[in-house]
Amino acid sequence: MQECYIKDFPDKIDQEIIIKGWVANRRSSGKLSFLILRDGTGICQVIVEKALFPDTYSEIKKLPLESSVIIQGRVVKEDRAQGGFEVHASHVQIVHVSDEFPIGKKEHGPDFLLKNRHLWLRTPRQIAIMRIRDALIRHIRTYFYTNDFTLIDSPILTTTCGEDTSSLFSIDYFDLGKAYLSQTGQLYLEAAISGLGKVYCFGPTFRAERSKTRRHLTEFWMIEGEMAFYDHKQNLDLQEDFVSYIVQNTIRDKAQELAVLERDLAPLKKIEAPFNRISYDEALDILHKNGSNIEWGSDLGGDDETVITRLFDKPVFIESYPKKTKAFYMKQDPARPECVLCADLLAPEGYGEIIGGSQREDNLDILMQSITDNGLDPERYDWYLDLRRYGSVPHSGFGLGLERTLTWICGLTHLRETIPFPRMIYRAYP
């Protein structure tokens, strides 16, 4: 008797096997009970005949959902069955009879589902999203590996701010004063490019923003790349290639899971380089024509991004933002000092920003002035300034938000579904 997984069934037809899993659904019709079993690799139908289980059939046919069982039986190909296979049971071992599962077929509100997130993860929709997330991460890592990037694990505890100081989570760090949960690994990647050329990091990122929008989490995962001797244009070209690669490979590998989500793949199949590119000034013109009174020098909000992305069927770069709206490390545009050589990449269908990137300021004096102008302590950035003292070169990089990208690929309305245990300003449980 061979123990196997449901995913192995195509090679086990007409063989006696043992599988272990959970009862995802069940129904009975007189002398037969049909259990829908989930084992983490797939689902299948298990047929239990009353005549073969005279002592335990009454218990089996009433098994509560999410009870755990071990099934012995013969694998049969059955296209009409959920999962495409049946197991004709010869032995059923009940491992644990579940309490009444709180998540039923009726509609549940977001607060209830988030409170029961540890159980919500078992449902078909969430299983599909987590499998797509896994595939997306795999293709992200493969892209960097095949394009000669080296993984650098940047610290989670830092003494420097990479973005907005108002959105830092701070902690007391022994006798050394305040430390902060990382907003970005970028500054540390910049230190690594002089030894390794092209590097990336992939890890949790923290922003203490009091935002309740569908696009924000306080803890999320970000992929950041940094490349020595790359200018602004080369940076955008690489991002186009990167996003095209991860989208096309993910939708190819996870078409079945995307079907569970009823995601229309037609818009995603268009995601191939080149992408659209417009300037910040052109973006403002678009918004003004659509009734906005946004002023030059203001950052674009989520609603602004939605208006713009609905005009394009592929991602769009918005380039050349005003310097005062962006981070201190972005390179000043030599031809237009009030702007920086940067771009945000907005996903189509109204999903908005998924990447922020820029050429970095490689001039020591300009960078020092920018740090001061942003009210930051130059002493905390002395190590970062060293990178401009010892062999400074033109370089660029970007950061892609995993959950925002996954929200777009899956066609979801809120990114809280894309991370196993979402952290928001009103949610840190479970």
VOKE-265929 format. One record per residue (C-alpha): residue number from 1; residue in three letters; x, y, z. Coordinates in Angstrom, 1 decimal. Each point is the difference from the previous one (the first is absolute). Layout:
BEGIN
PT   nr  rest      c1      c2      c3
PT  NUM   ala       X       Y       Z
...
// end
This chain:
BEGIN
PT   nr  rest      c1      c2      c3
PT    1   met     0.0     0.0     0.0
PT    2   gln     1.5     3.3    -1.1
PT    3   glu    -0.5     3.4     1.6
PT    4   cys    -0.3     2.8    -2.5
PT    5   tyr    -1.4     3.5    -0.6
PT    6   ile    -3.0     0.9    -2.1
PT    7   lys     2.3     1.7    -2.6
PT    8   asp     1.5    -3.5    -0.7
PT    9   phe    -3.3    -1.5    -1.0
PT   10   pro     0.6     0.1    -3.8
PT   11   asp     2.7    -2.6     0.6
PT   12   lys    -2.0    -2.0     2.5
PT   13   ile    -3.1    -1.0    -1.9
PT   14   asp    -1.5    -3.3     1.1
PT   15   gln     2.6    -0.3     2.7
PT   16   glu    -0.6    -0.3     3.8
PT   17   ile     1.3     3.0     1.8
PT   18   ile    -0.1     1.8     3.3
PT   19   ile    -0.7     3.8     0.2
PT   20   lys    -0.3     2.3     3.0
PT   21   gly    -2.0     3.2     0.1
PT   22   trp    -3.0     2.1     1.0
PT   23   val    -3.7    -0.3    -0.9
PT   24   ala    -0.7     3.1    -2.0
PT   25   asn    -3.6    -1.0    -0.9
PT   26   arg    -2.3    -3.0     0.2
PT   27   arg    -3.3    -1.3    -1.0
PT   28   ser    -1.9    -3.3     0.4
PT   29   ser    -2.5    -1.9    -2.1
PT   30   gly    -1.3    -3.1     1.8
PT   31   lys     2.6    -2.7    -0.2
PT   32   leu     2.8     2.3    -1.2
PT   33   ser     1.9     2.9     1.5
PT   34   phe     2.1     2.4    -2.0
PT   35   leu     2.8     1.8     1.7
PT   36   ile     1.9     2.8    -1.7
PT   37   leu     3.6    -0.4     1.4
PT   38   arg     2.7     2.7     0.0
PT   39   asp     3.6    -1.0     0.7
PT   40   gly     1.9     3.2    -0.9
PT   41   thr     0.9    -1.1    -3.5
PT   42   gly    -3.5    -0.3    -1.4
PT   43   ile    -3.5    -1.2     0.6
PT   44   cys    -1.8    -3.3    -0.8
PT   45   gln    -3.3    -1.8     0.6
PT   46   val     0.0    -2.9     2.3
PT   47   ile    -2.9    -2.5    -0.3
PT   48   val    -0.9    -1.9     3.2
PT   49   glu    -2.4    -2.9    -0.4
PT   50   lys    -2.2    -0.8     3.0
PT   51   ala     0.3    -3.8    -0.6
PT   52   leu     3.8     0.2     0.5
PT   53   phe    -0.2     2.0     3.2
PT   54   pro    -2.9    -1.5     2.1
PT   55   asp     1.4     1.2     3.3
PT   56   thr     1.2     3.5    -0.9
PT   57   tyr    -2.1     1.1    -2.9
PT   58   ser    -2.4     2.1     2.1
PT   59   glu     2.9     1.9     1.4
PT   60   ile     1.8     0.4    -3.3
PT   61   lys    -3.1     1.4    -1.8
PT   62   lys    -0.4     2.7     2.7
PT   63   leu     3.6     1.1     0.2
PT   64   pro     0.2     3.8     0.5
PT   65   leu     1.9     2.0    -2.5
PT   66   glu     3.7     0.3     0.6
PT   67   ser     0.2    -3.3     1.9
PT   68   ser     3.3    -1.7    -0.7
PT   69   val     0.1    -3.5    -1.4
PT   70   ile     2.3    -2.7    -1.5
PT   71   ile    -1.5    -1.8    -3.0
PT   72   gln     1.0    -3.3    -1.5
PT   73   gly    -1.5    -0.9    -3.3
PT   74   arg     0.3    -0.4    -3.8
PT   75   val     0.5     3.0    -2.3
PT   76   val    -2.5     0.3    -2.9
PT   77   lys     0.0     2.6    -2.8
PT   78   glu    -3.3     1.8     0.0
PT   79   asp    -0.3     3.3    -2.0
PT   80   arg    -3.3     0.8     1.6
PT   81   ala     1.4     0.0     3.5
PT   82   gln     1.5     3.1     1.6
PT   83   gly     3.7    -0.2    -0.6
PT   84   gly    -0.5    -2.6    -2.8
PT   85   phe     0.7    -3.1     2.2
PT   86   glu    -1.8    -2.2     2.4
PT   87   val     1.3    -2.2     2.8
PT   88   his    -2.2    -3.0     0.7
PT   89   ala     0.7    -0.4     3.7
PT   90   ser     0.8    -3.3     1.6
PT   91   his     1.0     1.4     3.4
PT   92   val    -0.7     3.4     1.7
PT   93   gln     1.9     1.1     3.1
PT   94   ile    -1.5     3.1     1.7
PT   95   val     3.0     1.9     1.4
PT   96   his    -2.0     2.9     1.5
PT   97   val    -3.7     0.9     0.0
PT   98   ser    -0.1     3.8    -0.6
PT   99   asp    -2.1     2.4     2.0
PT  100   glu    -2.6     1.8    -2.1
PT  101   phe     2.1     2.0    -2.5
PT  102   pro    -0.8     3.7     0.4
PT  103   ile     0.5     0.9    -3.7
PT  104   gly    -3.0    -1.3    -1.9
PT  105   lys    -1.4     0.4    -3.5
PT  106   lys    -1.9     3.1     1.0
PT  107   glu     1.5     3.5    -0.5
PT  108   his     2.3     1.3     2.7
PT  109   gly     1.1     3.5     0.6
PT  110   pro     3.7     1.1    -0.3
PT  111   asp     0.4     0.5     3.7
PT  112   phe    -1.3    -3.5     0.8
PT  113   leu     2.3    -1.6    -2.6
PT  114   leu     3.0     2.0     1.1
PT  115   lys    -0.6    -1.0     3.7
PT  116   asn    -0.1    -3.6    -1.2
PT  117   arg     2.8     0.4    -2.5
PT  118   his     1.8    -3.1     1.4
PT  119   leu    -3.1    -2.0    -1.2
PT  120   trp    -0.9     2.1    -3.1
PT  121   leu     3.3    -1.2    -1.5
PT  122   arg    -1.5    -3.4    -0.5
PT  123   thr    -2.7     1.1    -2.4
PT  124   pro     0.4    -0.6    -3.8
PT  125   arg     0.3     3.7    -0.9
PT  126   gln     2.8     0.6     2.6
PT  127   ile     1.8    -3.2    -1.0
PT  128   ala     0.0     1.2    -3.6
PT  129   ile     1.4     3.4     0.9
PT  130   met     2.8    -1.5     2.2
PT  131   arg     1.0    -2.3    -2.9
PT  132   ile     0.1     2.9    -2.4
PT  133   arg     2.1     2.0     2.6
PT  134   asp     2.4    -3.0     0.2
PT  135   ala     0.4    -0.1    -3.8
PT  136   leu     0.5     3.7    -0.3
PT  137   ile     2.8    -0.1     2.7
PT  138   arg     1.6    -2.9    -1.8
PT  139   his     0.1     1.8    -3.3
PT  140   ile     1.3     3.2     1.6
PT  141   arg     2.9    -1.9     1.4
PT  142   thr     0.6    -1.8    -3.2
PT  143   tyr     0.1     3.2    -2.0
PT  144   phe     2.7     1.5     2.3
PT  145   tyr     2.0    -3.2     0.0
PT  146   thr     0.0    -0.4    -3.8
PT  147   asn     0.9     3.7    -0.4
PT  148   asp     3.1    -0.2     2.2
PT  149   phe    -1.3     1.8     3.1
PT  150   thr     1.3    -1.1     3.4
PT  151   leu    -2.4    -0.2     3.0
PT  152   ile     0.9     2.3     2.9
PT  153   asp    -1.9    -0.4     3.2
PT  154   ser    -0.4     3.6     1.3
PT  155   pro    -0.6     0.7     3.7
PT  156   ile    -3.5     0.3     1.4
PT  157   leu     1.3     2.2     2.9
PT  158   thr     1.6     3.2    -1.2
PT  159   thr     1.1     3.4     1.3
PT  160   thr    -0.8     1.8    -3.3
PT  161   cys    -3.1     1.0    -1.8
PT  162   gly    -0.4    -0.8    -3.6
PT  163   glu    -3.4     1.6    -0.6
PT  164   asp    -2.3     2.2     2.1
PT  165   thr     1.2     0.5     3.6
PT  166   ser    -3.7     0.3     1.1
PT  167   ser    -0.7    -3.6    -0.9
PT  168   leu     2.7    -1.7     2.0
PT  169   phe    -0.6    -2.7     2.7
PT  170   ser     2.5     0.7     2.7
PT  171   ile     1.4    -2.1     2.8
PT  172   asp     2.4     0.5     2.9
PT  173   tyr     3.2    -1.8    -1.1
PT  174   phe     1.9    -0.8     3.3
PT  175   asp     2.3     2.9     0.9
PT  176   leu     0.4     1.3    -3.6
PT  177   gly    -3.2     2.0    -0.1
PT  178   lys    -2.8    -0.4    -2.6
PT  179   ala     0.0    -2.5    -2.8
PT  180   tyr    -2.6    -0.4    -2.7
PT  181   leu    -1.8    -2.8    -1.9
PT  182   ser     1.3     0.2    -3.5
PT  183   gln    -1.9     2.0    -2.6
PT  184   thr     2.3    -1.2    -2.8
PT  185   gly     3.1    -2.0    -0.6
PT  186   gln     1.2     2.4    -2.7
PT  187   leu     2.7     1.9     1.9
PT  188   tyr     1.7    -3.3     0.9
PT  189   leu    -0.3    -1.3    -3.6
PT  190   glu     1.8     3.1    -1.1
PT  191   ala     2.9    -1.0     2.2
PT  192   ala     0.1    -3.4    -1.6
PT  193   ile     0.1     1.0    -3.7
PT  194   ser     3.7     1.1     0.1
PT  195   gly     0.9    -3.6     0.8
PT  196   leu    -2.7    -1.9    -1.9
PT  197   gly    -1.3     2.2    -2.8
PT  198   lys    -3.6    -1.0     0.0
PT  199   val    -1.8    -1.0     3.3
PT  200   tyr    -3.5    -0.4     1.4
PT  201   cys    -1.7    -0.6     3.3
PT  202   phe    -3.4    -1.5     0.8
PT  203   gly    -1.5     0.4     3.4
PT  204   pro    -2.5     1.6     2.3
PT  205   thr    -0.4     3.7     0.0
PT  206   phe    -1.8     2.2     2.6
PT  207   arg    -1.8     3.3    -0.4
PT  208   ala    -1.8     1.6     3.0
PT  209   glu    -2.5     1.8    -2.3
PT  210   arg    -3.4     0.7     1.4
PT  211   ser    -1.6    -1.0    -3.3
PT  212   lys    -3.2    -2.1    -0.4
PT  213   thr     0.0    -0.2    -3.8
PT  214   arg    -0.3    -3.3    -1.9
PT  215   arg     3.7     0.4    -1.1
PT  216   his     1.7     0.3     3.4
PT  217   leu     1.4    -2.3     2.6
PT  218   thr     2.3     0.8     2.9
PT  219   glu     2.0    -3.1    -0.7
PT  220   phe     0.6    -1.2    -3.5
PT  221   trp     2.6    -1.7    -2.1
PT  222   met     2.2     1.9    -2.5
PT  223   ile     2.4    -1.1    -2.7
PT  224   glu     2.8     2.6    -0.6
PT  225   gly     2.6     0.0    -2.7
PT  226   glu     3.1     2.2    -0.3
PT  227   met     2.3     0.2    -3.0
PT  228   ala     3.5     1.6    -0.3
PT  229   phe     0.6     2.1    -3.1
PT  230   tyr    -3.8     0.1    -0.9
PT  231   asp    -1.5     3.3    -1.0
PT  232   his    -3.7     0.9     0.2
PT  233   lys    -0.9    -1.4    -3.4
PT  234   gln     1.8    -3.3     0.6
PT  235   asn    -1.9    -0.3     3.3
PT  236   leu    -3.3     0.4    -1.7
PT  237   asp     0.9    -2.5    -2.7
PT  238   leu     0.9    -2.6     2.6
PT  239   gln    -3.2     0.5     1.9
PT  240   glu    -2.0    -0.5    -3.2
PT  241   asp     1.8    -3.3    -0.6
PT  242   phe    -0.4    -1.1     3.6
PT  243   val    -3.7     0.7     0.3
PT  244   ser    -0.8    -1.6    -3.4
PT  245   tyr     1.9    -3.1     1.1
PT  246   ile    -1.6    -0.5     3.4
PT  247   val    -3.5     0.7    -1.3
PT  248   gln     0.1    -2.3    -3.0
PT  249   asn     1.7    -2.9     1.9
PT  250   thr    -2.4     0.3     2.9
PT  251   ile    -3.2     0.0    -2.1
PT  252   arg     1.4    -2.9    -2.1
PT  253   asp     0.7    -2.1     3.1
PT  254   lys    -3.1     0.9     2.1
PT  255   ala    -2.8     0.2    -2.6
PT  256   gln    -2.1    -2.5     2.0
PT  257   glu     0.3     2.1     3.2
PT  258   leu    -0.7     3.2    -1.9
PT  259   ala    -3.2    -1.7    -1.3
PT  260   val    -1.1    -0.7     3.5
PT  261   leu     0.2     3.8     0.6
PT  262   glu    -1.9     0.5    -3.3
PT  263   arg     2.9     2.3    -1.2
PT  264   asp    -0.2     1.1    -3.6
PT  265   leu     3.4    -0.8    -1.4
PT  266   ala    -0.4     2.0    -3.3
PT  267   pro     1.3     3.3     1.6
PT  268   leu     3.0    -1.8     1.6
PT  269   lys     1.0    -1.7    -3.3
PT  270   lys     0.7     3.5    -1.4
PT  271   ile     2.7     0.7     2.6
PT  272   glu     3.0     0.0    -2.1
PT  273   ala     2.7     2.7    -0.5
PT  274   pro     0.1     2.8    -1.0
PT  275   phe    -2.3     1.7     2.6
PT  276   asn    -1.4     3.4    -0.3
PT  277   arg     2.0     3.0     1.3
PT  278   ile    -1.3     3.5     0.9
PT  279   ser     1.4     2.8     2.0
PT  280   tyr    -1.3     1.3     3.3
PT  281   asp    -1.0     3.2    -1.9
PT  282   glu    -2.0    -2.1    -2.5
PT  283   ala    -1.6    -1.9     2.8
PT  284   leu    -1.2     3.3     1.5
PT  285   asp    -1.4     1.1    -3.4
PT  286   ile    -2.0    -3.3    -0.1
PT  287   leu    -1.3     0.5     3.5
PT  288   his    -1.0     3.7    -0.7
PT  289   lys    -1.9    -1.1    -3.1
PT  290   asn    -1.9    -2.5     2.2
PT  291   gly    -1.1     2.6     2.5
PT  292   ser     2.9    -0.1     2.6
PT  293   asn     1.4     3.2     1.5
PT  294   ile     3.3    -1.6     1.0
PT  295   glu     2.8     2.5     0.2
PT  296   trp     3.6    -0.4    -1.4
PT  297   gly     2.2    -1.3     2.8
PT  298   ser    -2.7    -2.3     1.6
PT  299   asp     0.5    -3.7     0.0
PT  300   leu    -2.5    -2.1    -1.8
PT  301   gly    -2.6    -1.8     2.1
PT  302   gly    -1.7    -3.4    -0.5
PT  303   asp    -3.0     1.6    -1.7
PT  304   asp     2.3     2.0    -2.4
PT  305   glu     1.8    -3.2    -0.9
PT  306   thr    -3.3    -1.8    -0.7
PT  307   val    -1.1     2.8    -2.4
PT  308   ile     3.3    -0.3    -1.9
PT  309   thr     0.3    -3.8    -0.2
PT  310   arg    -3.5    -0.4    -1.4
PT  311   leu     1.3     1.8    -3.1
PT  312   phe     2.6    -2.6    -0.8
PT  313   asp    -0.2    -3.8    -0.6
PT  314   lys     3.6    -0.6     1.2
PT  315   pro     2.0     1.4     2.9
PT  316   val     1.0     3.6    -0.2
PT  317   phe     3.1     1.7     1.4
PT  318   ile    -0.5     3.5     1.4
PT  319   glu     3.5     1.7    -0.1
PT  320   ser     1.7     3.1     1.3
PT  321   tyr    -1.9     0.9     3.2
PT  322   pro     0.8     3.2     1.9
PT  323   lys     2.9    -0.5     2.3
PT  324   lys    -2.0     1.2     3.0
PT  325   thr    -2.4    -2.9    -0.3
PT  326   lys     2.6    -2.8    -0.1
PT  327   ala     2.6    -1.5     2.3
PT  328   phe     3.3     1.7     0.7
PT  329   tyr     2.2    -2.5    -1.9
PT  330   met    -1.5     0.5    -3.5
PT  331   lys     2.3     1.6    -2.5
PT  332   gln    -0.7     3.6    -0.9
PT  333   asp    -0.7     0.4    -3.7
PT  334   pro     2.9     2.0    -1.4
PT  335   ala    -2.2     1.6    -2.6
PT  336   arg    -2.8     0.8     2.4
PT  337   pro     1.3     0.3     3.6
PT  338   glu    -3.5     0.3     1.5
PT  339   cys    -0.7    -3.6    -1.1
PT  340   val     1.6    -3.4     0.5
PT  341   leu     0.8    -2.9    -2.3
PT  342   cys    -2.6    -2.4     1.3
PT  343   ala    -3.1    -1.8    -1.1
PT  344   asp    -3.0    -1.8     1.6
PT  345   leu    -1.4    -2.9    -1.9
PT  346   leu    -3.8    -0.2     0.1
PT  347   ala    -1.8    -3.3    -0.8
PT  348   pro    -3.0     0.3    -2.3
PT  349   glu    -3.7    -0.7     0.7
PT  350   gly     0.1     2.6     2.8
PT  351   tyr     2.5    -1.8     2.2
PT  352   gly     2.5     2.8     0.3
PT  353   glu     3.6     0.0     1.2
PT  354   ile     1.9    -3.3     0.3
PT  355   ile     3.6     1.3    -0.4
PT  356   gly     1.9     3.1     1.1
PT  357   gly     3.4     0.5    -1.4
PT  358   ser     2.7     2.6    -0.8
PT  359   gln     3.5     0.7    -1.0
PT  360   arg     1.9     0.7     3.3
PT  361   glu     1.8     3.2     0.8
PT  362   asp     3.7    -0.8    -0.4
PT  363   asn     1.3     3.5     0.6
PT  364   leu     1.2     0.3     3.6
PT  365   asp    -0.6     3.7     0.4
PT  366   ile    -3.5    -0.1    -1.5
PT  367   leu    -0.9    -3.1     2.1
PT  368   met     1.3     1.7     3.2
PT  369   gln    -2.1     3.1    -0.7
PT  370   ser    -3.1    -2.2    -0.7
PT  371   ile     0.4    -1.8     3.3
PT  372   thr     0.1     3.4     1.8
PT  373   asp    -2.9     1.4    -1.9
PT  374   asn    -2.1    -3.0     1.0
PT  375   gly     0.7     0.6     3.7
PT  376   leu     2.0    -3.2     0.4
PT  377   asp     3.1    -0.4     2.2
PT  378   pro     3.1    -0.2    -2.2
PT  379   glu     1.9    -2.0     2.7
PT  380   arg    -2.4    -2.9    -0.3
PT  381   tyr     0.7     0.0    -3.7
PT  382   asp     3.7     0.2     0.1
PT  383   trp     0.5    -3.6    -1.1
PT  384   tyr    -2.4     0.7    -2.9
PT  385   leu     1.9     3.1    -1.0
PT  386   asp     3.2    -2.1     0.0
PT  387   leu    -1.4    -1.8    -3.0
PT  388   arg     0.4     3.4    -1.9
PT  389   arg     3.5     0.5     1.4
PT  390   tyr     1.5    -3.3    -1.2
PT  391   gly    -0.6    -0.8    -3.6
PT  392   ser    -3.4     1.6    -0.6
PT  393   val    -1.7    -1.0    -3.3
PT  394   pro    -3.3     0.6    -1.7
PT  395   his    -2.5    -2.6     1.3
PT  396   ser    -3.7    -0.6     0.1
PT  397   gly    -2.6    -2.2     1.6
PT  398   phe    -3.6    -0.8     0.8
PT  399   gly    -2.3    -1.6     2.4
PT  400   leu    -3.1    -2.1    -0.8
PT  401   gly    -2.7    -0.6     2.5
PT  402   leu    -0.9    -3.7     0.0
PT  403   glu    -3.5     0.3     1.3
PT  404   arg    -1.0     2.9    -2.3
PT  405   thr     1.3    -2.0    -3.0
PT  406   leu    -1.8    -3.1     1.1
PT  407   thr    -3.2     1.9     0.6
PT  408   trp     0.2     1.2    -3.7
PT  409   ile     0.8    -3.5    -1.4
PT  410   cys    -2.8    -1.6     2.0
PT  411   gly    -2.5     2.7    -0.8
PT  412   leu    -0.8     0.7     3.6
PT  413   thr    -1.6     3.1     1.6
PT  414   his     2.1     0.1     3.2
PT  415   leu     3.6    -1.2     0.6
PT  416   arg    -0.9    -1.3     3.4
PT  417   glu    -0.8    -3.3    -1.7
PT  418   thr     3.5    -0.4    -1.5
PT  419   ile     2.0    -0.4     3.2
PT  420   pro    -0.5    -2.9     2.4
PT  421   phe    -0.5     2.2     3.1
PT  422   pro    -0.6     3.6    -0.9
PT  423   arg     1.1     2.8     2.3
PT  424   met    -1.9     3.3    -0.3
PT  425   ile    -0.5     2.9     2.4
PT  426   tyr    -3.0    -1.6     1.5
PT  427   arg     1.1    -3.7    -0.3
PT  428   ala     2.9    -1.8     1.6
PT  429   tyr    -1.9    -3.3     0.9
PT  430   pro     0.4    -2.8    -0.5
// end
